[in-house]
Amino acid sequence: MSQFVYYYEPLTPEDVSARALVLSLMSSTDASPQAIGRLIHAAALFGIEAATLRVAVTRLMKDGLLESPDRGIYAPGSKAQALMRRVQQWEDVERRMVAWNGDWLVALTRHLGRSDRKQLRARERALALFGYQQTEEGFWVRPANLAGDLETHRADLTGIGADEDIILMRACELAMAGPQDWASLWSPDALSRSYAHAIETMEQSLAGLDGRTLDEAARETLLIGQPVIRAINFDPLLPPELGDQAGLLRMADKMRAYNKVGQACWQRYYASIEKAAQD
């Protein structure tokens, strides 16, 4: 099973690196260019020092993942924009799926090689973000229940890191030696438990947020919400015939509500910081 399979588990403040925090804030569904001051105040909630945050921003700019449209202002860079658009699609997860007729999508990668470790990881991350799993024979498969045509899907994969020479096919029949049990490449029971865990954690958080301080509420909503979004983005989007699609959609629906609350918590936190600076 792919190393990118992801089940929900809340983060702790120690889990949040400066780099991950900046990318998370930049990929927010209503994100606009961020001032360095806001990034520093956000980092402070997780025990990240201002100097560490600035180093992370500098390195992200060097990698092309951030750009600075104005002094002290940062936005997603050219190399990050396609990936961030993909990350933001968690809100539209239901529209990304269609009914499954039993066909499979097959990605061929053996001809691409494995010597370039950085590109190999980018390729496998791109495939994982679209729910592919690798078979014993070395190719990658997933149910053909994604919306859109094959060429558009291929462009989406290459846009977030897959090789330009990747080959995609849609298989309606297969003959091979030995059993072919591609459905067993996923763990639907584990995914279903993950959905329930995420929903329960968000509900408990929502019930207690009113009693939190502004900084506690902002911190909590990121530690809980960010891994839910990650879980949705790495979910294989299995059809009902193979997994708990209804559970996934319930988790996504709860996350949309939780995200609105979280965004409001962060805005109140930023407003309190700006007000304190003016006083």
matplotlib code that plots the C-alpha trace (Angstrom):
import matplotlib.pyplot as plt

x = [0.0, 1.2, 3.2, 0.8, -2.3, -3.5, -5.9, -7.2, -5.3, -5.3, -1.9, -0.1, 1.7, 5.0, 3.9, 3.6, 6.8, 7.3, 7.3, 4.1, 2.3, 3.1, 1.9, -1.2, -2.1, -1.3, -3.6, -6.6, -9.7, -10.1, -6.4, -5.1, -1.5, -0.2, 1.9, 5.0, 3.6, 0.6, 2.7, 4.9, 1.9, 0.5, 3.8, 3.9, 0.8, 2.8, 6.0, 7.8, 10.2, 10.1, 13.6, 12.7, 9.6, 11.6, 14.1, 11.2, 9.8, 13.1, 13.6, 10.1, 10.8, 14.0, 12.1, 9.5, 6.7, 6.3, 6.6, 6.6, 4.3, 5.3, 7.7, 6.8, 3.8, 3.8, 1.7, 1.9, 4.7, 4.4, 5.5, 2.9, -0.2, -1.3, -0.8, -2.6, -5.5, -5.7, -5.5, -8.4, -10.6, -11.5, -14.6, -15.9, -15.1, -18.6, -18.4, -15.1, -16.8, -19.2, -20.9, -18.6, -19.2, -16.4, -13.6, -10.2, -7.7, -4.2, -1.0, 2.2, 5.4, 8.0, 9.5, 10.0, 12.8, 13.5, 17.0, 15.7, 14.5, 13.0, 11.0, 10.0, 8.5, 6.7, 5.3, 4.1, 2.6, 0.7, -0.7, -1.5, -3.4, -5.7, -6.1, -3.9, -2.3, 0.6, 0.1, 2.5, 3.2, 4.5, 1.7, -0.7, -4.5, -7.7, -11.4, -12.5, -15.0, -13.4, -15.2, -13.6, -12.0, -8.7, -6.6, -7.8, -7.0, -3.5, -3.0, -4.1, -1.5, 1.4, 0.3, 1.0, 4.3, 3.8, 6.1, 5.1, 5.7, 3.3, 0.9, -2.7, -5.2, -8.8, -9.3, -12.6, -11.3, -8.2, -6.7, -3.6, -2.0, -3.2, -6.0, -6.6, -8.0, -7.3, -10.1, -8.0, -5.3, -7.4, -8.7, -12.3, -12.9, -9.9, -11.1, -14.6, -13.2, -11.0, -14.1, -16.0, -13.0, -12.6, -16.3, -16.4, -13.3, -14.7, -18.0, -16.3, -14.2, -17.2, -18.9, -16.0, -14.7, -16.8, -14.8, -11.4, -9.3, -8.8, -5.3, -6.4, -9.4, -7.3, -4.6, -7.1, -9.0, -5.8, -4.6, -7.9, -9.0, -5.7, -5.4, -9.0, -8.4, -5.3, -7.3, -9.9, -7.2, -5.5, -8.7, -9.0, -12.6, -13.7, -17.2, -19.9, -19.2, -15.7, -15.8, -17.7, -18.4, -21.2, -18.9, -16.4, -19.1, -20.3, -16.7, -16.3, -19.7, -18.7, -15.3, -17.0, -18.9, -15.8, -13.7, -16.1, -15.8, -12.0, -11.6, -13.7, -11.5, -8.3, -9.8, -10.6, -7.2, -5.5, -7.9, -6.9, -3.2, -3.7, -5.8, -3.2, -0.5, -2.5, -3.2]
y = [0.0, 3.5, 5.4, 8.3, 6.5, 8.9, 8.2, 11.0, 11.9, 15.4, 17.2, 18.4, 21.8, 20.0, 18.4, 21.7, 22.9, 26.4, 25.2, 23.2, 26.0, 28.5, 26.2, 25.4, 29.0, 29.7, 26.9, 28.0, 28.1, 31.9, 32.7, 36.0, 37.1, 37.0, 39.6, 38.4, 39.8, 37.6, 34.5, 35.3, 35.7, 32.4, 30.7, 31.9, 29.8, 26.7, 27.7, 28.6, 31.6, 34.5, 33.7, 30.1, 31.3, 33.8, 31.0, 28.8, 31.6, 32.3, 28.6, 28.3, 31.3, 29.7, 26.5, 28.5, 27.6, 31.2, 34.6, 38.1, 40.5, 43.3, 43.9, 41.7, 40.2, 36.5, 34.4, 30.9, 30.7, 29.3, 25.8, 25.6, 27.0, 23.8, 21.7, 24.3, 24.3, 20.5, 20.8, 23.3, 20.8, 19.1, 21.3, 19.9, 16.2, 15.0, 16.6, 14.9, 11.4, 9.7, 6.4, 3.4, 0.9, -1.5, 0.0, 0.8, 3.5, 2.2, 4.3, 2.9, 4.2, 1.5, 3.2, 6.4, 5.0, 5.4, 6.9, 10.5, 10.2, 13.7, 13.1, 9.6, 11.1, 13.8, 11.1, 8.9, 11.8, 12.9, 9.4, 9.1, 12.4, 10.8, 7.6, 5.3, 2.2, 0.2, -3.4, -6.3, -6.0, -2.5, -0.4, 1.9, 1.5, 3.0, 2.6, 4.7, 6.8, 10.2, 12.9, 14.2, 12.5, 10.7, 13.4, 16.0, 13.6, 13.1, 16.9, 17.1, 14.5, 16.1, 19.5, 18.4, 16.5, 13.4, 12.9, 14.2, 10.7, 8.9, 6.6, 6.3, 3.7, 2.8, -0.9, -2.6, -6.2, -7.9, -11.3, -12.2, -15.2, -15.6, -13.7, -10.1, -8.5, -4.8, -3.9, -5.4, -2.6, -0.3, -0.8, 0.4, -0.5, 1.5, 4.5, 4.3, 4.3, 7.3, 9.2, 8.6, 9.6, 12.9, 13.7, 13.0, 15.1, 18.1, 17.8, 17.8, 20.8, 22.8, 22.1, 23.5, 26.4, 29.1, 28.4, 28.9, 32.0, 33.5, 32.0, 28.6, 28.5, 29.4, 26.9, 24.1, 24.6, 24.2, 21.2, 19.5, 20.8, 20.7, 16.9, 16.4, 18.4, 16.2, 13.1, 14.2, 15.1, 11.7, 9.8, 7.3, 8.4, 4.8, 4.1, 2.7, -0.7, -0.7, 1.6, 3.9, 6.8, 8.1, 8.3, 10.3, 12.7, 13.1, 14.0, 16.5, 18.1, 18.4, 19.9, 22.5, 23.7, 23.4, 25.3, 28.3, 28.3, 27.9, 30.8, 33.0, 32.0, 33.0, 36.3, 37.1, 36.2, 38.4, 41.2, 41.0, 41.1, 44.1, 45.9, 45.3, 46.7, 49.9, 50.5]
z = [0.0, -0.8, 1.8, 1.2, 2.5, 5.1, 8.0, 10.2, 13.4, 15.0, 15.1, 18.1, 18.1, 17.9, 14.6, 12.9, 11.2, 9.9, 6.3, 6.7, 8.5, 5.7, 3.0, 5.0, 5.4, 1.8, 0.6, 2.6, 0.5, 1.0, 1.2, -0.1, -0.1, 3.5, 5.3, 7.0, 10.3, 10.1, 9.3, 12.3, 14.7, 13.3, 13.9, 17.5, 18.3, 17.6, 19.4, 16.2, 16.5, 14.1, 12.8, 12.1, 10.2, 8.1, 7.2, 6.0, 3.9, 2.3, 1.4, 0.1, -2.2, -3.4, -4.2, -6.2, -3.8, -2.7, -4.4, -3.0, -5.0, -2.6, 0.2, 3.2, 1.3, 0.2, -2.1, -3.7, -6.2, -9.7, -8.7, -5.9, -7.7, -9.4, -6.3, -4.1, -6.5, -6.2, -2.4, -2.4, -4.2, -1.0, -0.8, -4.1, -3.4, -4.3, -7.8, -8.4, -8.5, -10.9, -10.9, -11.3, -14.1, -13.1, -15.3, -13.9, -14.5, -15.0, -14.8, -16.3, -14.8, -15.1, -18.2, -16.2, -14.0, -10.3, -10.2, -9.7, -6.2, -6.0, -9.2, -8.0, -4.8, -6.8, -9.2, -6.3, -4.4, -7.5, -8.0, -4.3, -4.4, -7.0, -5.0, -7.0, -5.4, -6.8, -7.8, -7.3, -11.0, -10.7, -12.3, -10.5, -10.5, -9.2, -9.9, -13.0, -11.1, -11.4, -13.2, -16.5, -19.5, -19.5, -21.1, -18.6, -15.8, -17.2, -17.4, -13.7, -12.7, -14.6, -13.3, -9.7, -10.3, -12.3, -15.3, -18.7, -20.2, -17.8, -19.6, -18.5, -19.7, -19.0, -18.6, -19.0, -19.2, -17.9, -18.4, -16.4, -14.6, -11.0, -9.2, -9.8, -6.7, -7.0, -4.6, -1.8, -2.4, -0.2, 3.4, 3.4, 7.0, 8.2, 6.0, 7.5, 11.0, 10.0, 8.8, 12.0, 14.1, 12.2, 12.5, 16.2, 16.8, 14.9, 16.8, 20.2, 19.2, 18.0, 21.3, 23.3, 21.1, 22.9, 26.0, 24.4, 24.3, 20.8, 20.4, 21.7, 19.3, 16.3, 17.2, 17.9, 14.6, 12.6, 14.5, 14.0, 10.6, 8.6, 8.9, 8.0, 4.8, 4.2, 4.7, 2.2, -0.3, 0.0, 0.1, -2.8, -3.5, -3.7, -5.2, -2.9, -4.3, -2.8, 0.2, 2.6, 0.2, 2.3, 5.3, 3.3, 2.2, 5.8, 6.8, 4.0, 4.9, 8.5, 7.5, 5.4, 8.5, 10.7, 8.2, 8.4, 12.1, 11.9, 9.5, 11.8, 14.7, 12.8, 11.7, 15.3, 16.4, 13.8, 14.6, 18.3, 17.4, 15.1, 17.7, 20.4, 18.2, 17.7, 21.4]

ax = plt.figure().add_subplot(projection="3d")
ax.plot(x, y, z, "-o")
ax.set_aspect("equal")
plt.show()
